[in-house]
């Protein structure tokens, strides 16, 4: 898990009994509760309403780990939003920009 200040990336191996939606809900809920215990600066913290999930071939796990570890450096060259757009275009995922960003 890692990322810059405005988003995170998490590489997870899911049990067949846990859906992606449940995992994201659990992460958002637990991390929101935790961060709000860290002081007044964080009492209004909230996650954006959207999220994204991508499957990864076992042969690509090492590359994804390295990608996550280099997020700060990577996003100096390209914004998160543009990277997300490129990934979606590359894989033929259609979307309406109005619903992507809070």
C-alpha positions in Angstrom: 0.0 0.0 0.0 1.2 3.5 -0.7 0.7 6.7 -2.6 1.0 10.4 -2.6 -1.2 12.8 -0.5 -4.3 12.6 -2.8 -4.8 8.9 -3.3 -3.6 5.4 -2.4 -2.7 2.3 -4.3 -3.1 -1.1 -2.6 -2.1 -4.5 -3.9 -4.3 -7.2 -2.4 -4.9 -10.8 -2.7 -8.6 -11.4 -2.3 -10.3 -14.4 -0.8 -13.1 -15.7 -2.9 -15.5 -14.8 -0.1 -14.6 -11.1 -0.1 -15.7 -8.8 -2.9 -13.7 -5.8 -4.1 -16.6 -3.5 -2.9 -16.4 -5.0 0.6 -12.6 -4.6 0.8 -12.8 -1.0 -0.3 -15.6 -0.3 2.2 -13.6 -1.9 5.0 -10.4 0.0 4.2 -12.2 3.4 3.9 -14.2 2.8 7.1 -11.2 1.6 9.2 -8.8 4.3 7.9 -11.3 7.1 8.4 -11.9 6.0 12.0 -8.1 5.7 12.6 -7.1 9.1 11.1 -9.7 11.0 13.1 -8.0 9.8 16.3 -4.8 11.6 15.2 -5.9 15.1 16.1 -8.1 18.1 15.3 -6.4 18.5 11.9 -8.0 15.3 10.7 -11.5 15.4 12.2 -13.1 16.4 8.8 -11.2 13.8 6.8 -13.3 11.9 4.3 -12.7 9.7 1.3 -14.0 10.6 -2.1 -17.1 8.7 -3.1 -15.5 6.8 -6.0 -12.7 4.3 -6.4 -11.1 2.1 -9.0 -10.0 -1.6 -8.9 -8.0 -3.5 -11.4 -7.0 -7.2 -11.5 -3.4 -8.1 -11.9 -1.9 -11.2 -13.3 0.4 -13.0 -10.9 3.3 -12.4 -13.3 2.8 -8.7 -12.9 2.8 -8.5 -9.1 6.4 -7.5 -8.8 6.0 -4.7 -11.3 2.9 -3.4 -9.5 4.7 -3.4 -6.2 7.5 -1.4 -7.7 4.9 1.0 -9.3 3.3 1.5 -5.9 6.6 2.1 -4.2 7.5 4.8 -6.8 4.3 6.8 -6.6 5.7 10.1 -5.5 8.3 10.1 -8.2 5.8 8.8 -10.8 3.2 11.5 -10.1 5.8 14.3 -10.5 5.6 13.5 -14.3 1.9 12.7 -14.7 -1.1 13.5 -12.5 -3.2 10.7 -10.9 -6.2 11.8 -13.0 -4.3 11.6 -16.3 -2.8 8.2 -15.4 -6.3 6.8 -14.5 -7.6 8.1 -17.8 -4.8 6.4 -19.7 -5.3 3.1 -17.9 -9.0 3.1 -18.7 -8.4 4.0 -22.4 -5.7 1.4 -22.7 -8.2 -1.3 -21.5 -11.2 0.0 -23.4 -13.2 1.0 -20.3 -15.7 3.7 -21.1 -16.6 6.3 -18.5 -18.3 9.7 -18.0 -15.8 12.2 -16.7 -18.5 13.9 -14.7 -18.6 10.9 -12.3 -14.9 10.3 -11.8 -13.7 13.1 -9.5 -15.2 14.7 -6.4 
